[in-house]
Amino acid sequence: MDRRSNILDLVGQTGRVNVNDLAGRMGVSQVTIRKDLDLLERQGLIRREHGYAEAVSPDNLISRLAVHLDVKRRIAQEAAKLVTDGETVMIESGSCCALLAAELAASRRVSIVTNSAFIADYVRNGTAQVVLLGGDYQPESQVTVGPLNAQCAQAYHAPWLFIGIDGYADGQFSGKDMARAAAVRVMAARCDQTVVLSEGSKFTRPGTVSLLPASAVSRVVTDDSLSVVTELELQSASVKVHLVGAT
């Protein structure tokens, strides 16, 4: 992993890091760190303020994509193996989900139904046909939610729904936004199988809002940092677990 990826991981984990501390951690000069931070800020991945590097909004997908990018890309590539040419899939918002959509748009001729305006734009140059569900727009997360979103989703049926999560505990997947959680449940009801895409670190903490029970999820695609205890718990709920290497 290169230095800038390490910086993004550290800022993403802590929210705010002192520039002097960063230089010490990375073993380079403060001048070099400041150049790295200037570039990352121009790319919209961090925010600079008074000697600190700060994370942008936790809902900002550009920033989230950059954290653990290599692992997320492997998760997306593994999930893409489930989809065949000609299929229609539903994809909810999230960094792993965005990378999956990009993988499908680059390698398959599929139809993607999504409530994520970010994903719709992210794959605009690929081969996929994209349907963006209407609804109330959340500008931070760039997703549509609400009654109109649910009504639009009812018009579709798909074999697969791919979703991200913010946490997992006691057999329950969770998020952090009530409206988005409701949108996920509506989309799940229109699909044969729901697949969770997430780094293993998300399975070590509970989220804020109940999303789906493990019994409503058919597969999890994650990295091999997932604990054996959690893997066995998921398997006992009839969830198939796909692990990818974290390195």
Secondary structure, 3 states (H helix, E strand, C coil): CCHHHHHHHHHHHHCEEEHHHHHHHHCCCHHHHHHHHHHHHHCCCEEEECCEEEECCCCCHHHHHHCCHHHHHHHHHHHHCCCCCCCEEEECCCHHHHHHHHHHHHHCCCEEEECEHHHHHHCCCCCCEEEECCCEEECCCCEEECHHHHHHHCCCCEEEEEECCCEEECCEEEECCHHHHHHHHHHHHCEEEEEEECCHHHHHCCCCEEEEEHHHCCEEEEECCCCHHHHHHHHHCCCEEEEECCC
